[in-house]
Amino acid sequence: MADVTTRDITNDQHWMDFSREWAIRPDTLYLNHGSFGPPPRQVRYARRTWIDALDEQPMDFYLRCIEPAMHRARDATSSFVGTDTDNLVFVENATFGMNVVADHFPLTAGDEVLLNNHEYGAVQRIWQRACQRKGATMRLVDLPHRIESADQVVQSIISGVCDKTRLVVVSHITSPTALIMPVSKICEELRQRGVAVCVDGPHAPAQIDLNIDQLGCDFYTASCHKWLCGNLGSGFLVVAPKWHETVEPQLKSWGRLLPAMPEQWFEEFTWSGTRDPSGYLTVPDAIEFMESVGLQPFRDRTYWLADQARQRLMAEFGGTPLANPDDGWYGCMAHVPLPAGDWTDLQHRLWQVHGIEVPIIHFENEWFVRVSCHLYNNQLHLDTLVKALWCETR
Ligand SMILES: Cc1ncc(COP(=O)(O)O)c(C=O)c1O
């Protein structure tokens, strides 16, 4: 294997050995790591080892192994994402974590929760329900259609804050538009106004540098089964110390393994009934895998590929991205406008006819293709996508 520091990000041959770490079905060209990121072999095997240990001696596993193993896994994960271990609990996914926050955040009649029009649809539904239950209101602000600067985005959000606003929910990297949001500045402004912030961050771990404590948010939810390449069903919720007393698991159980009883907030999340925790226990294996590649070489290569995707698609179809790619708005996902038309069936046809899995997104009356690039992707994949899109949109 070539030394990571000597790999040329523009040379597919230098990255071939990593693509062999994945067992993507041969009939599939996978350009959607951003939705469901398949794990590499060593992370899958690590899960099997835990499942075997569980199946072969459940008593030993649950009574004696699981607590120290969970603690080690929380430790490794929290230091990777920049927070204290006591602030982090594992949950199935970012959706689960967001629901925990929505069910416990103190809202009363008349309060408002503020989101923006780039937020994930399911997250909007979560907060709509939480607000309805408490007589509060969920409000959406629109960000400018073409984004000129981070300040403009921060100001758009701040302009939606009023004396009723209790919480702002904001993606770290947006789902329909793949934008890296200026979350640190947003948190700073909202802190000064006494408004809490919940960051929806499933695309952030590994894709960008993450130090949750430095962001200064109140809550951070994420999935490890995207860019970090954890096993499916591995996510986390980070809760700032001032909210520990407020946030509980939705599923009430023993909390810890008997005869121990939970004494600290995070211990309530250790035991929520008999279940398979192998997704959580293998997050450290995913971290180890990505660190063995090198986080910076990983980012350099996949940002470069995504940029190639953007350039090739724009050369073919024209159109302007929502924000200037040279200003750091995008990471490993290219988000490119498609020509005018109704592309409702395009995603389905790309799969049916060309074997390509890539999301086609309708956002604010425009159609876009969102291309995710991970270590198993290469320039041939991008050429194939461009040709397929060309055939399907003429
Ligand atoms: C911004 C954003 N938030 C939340 C989610 C939900 O993630 P999960 O399905 O892992 O809970 C997604 C999924 O793609 C997302 O893009």
The ligand as an SDF file (V2000), in Angstrom:
LIG
                    3D

 16 16  0  0  0  0  0  0  0  0999 V2000
  -29.1980   16.7610    7.5680 C   0  0  0  0  0  0  0  0  0  0  0  0
  -29.7480   15.4090    7.9390 C   0  0  0  0  0  0  0  0  0  0  0  0
  -30.3070   15.2680    9.1490 N   0  0  0  0  0  0  0  0  0  0  0  0
  -30.7820   14.0770    9.5760 C   0  0  0  0  0  0  0  0  0  0  0  0
  -30.7080   12.9660    8.7830 C   0  0  0  0  0  0  0  0  0  0  0  0
  -31.2050   11.6480    9.3050 C   0  0  0  0  0  0  0  0  0  0  0  0
  -30.1230   10.7610    9.4490 O   0  0  0  0  0  0  0  0  0  0  0  0
  -30.4190    9.2890    9.9480 P   0  0  0  0  0  0  0  0  0  0  0  0
  -31.3450    8.6610    8.9470 O   0  0  0  0  0  0  0  0  0  0  0  0
  -29.0920    8.6350   10.0090 O   0  0  0  0  0  0  0  0  0  0  0  0
  -31.0750    9.4160   11.2760 O   0  0  0  0  0  0  0  0  0  0  0  0
  -30.1560   13.0620    7.4900 C   0  0  0  0  0  0  0  0  0  0  0  0
  -30.0980   11.9020    6.6120 C   0  0  0  0  0  0  0  0  0  0  0  0
  -29.6350   11.9110    5.5100 O   0  0  0  0  0  0  0  0  0  0  0  0
  -29.6570   14.3210    7.0770 C   0  0  0  0  0  0  0  0  0  0  0  0
  -29.0940   14.4810    5.8760 O   0  0  0  0  0  0  0  0  0  0  0  0
  1  2  1  0
  2  3  1  0
  2 15  2  0
  3  4  2  0
  4  5  1  0
  5  6  1  0
  5 12  2  0
  6  7  1  0
  7  8  1  0
  8  9  2  0
  8 10  1  0
  8 11  1  0
 12 13  1  0
 12 15  1  0
 13 14  2  0
 15 16  1  0
M  END
$$$$
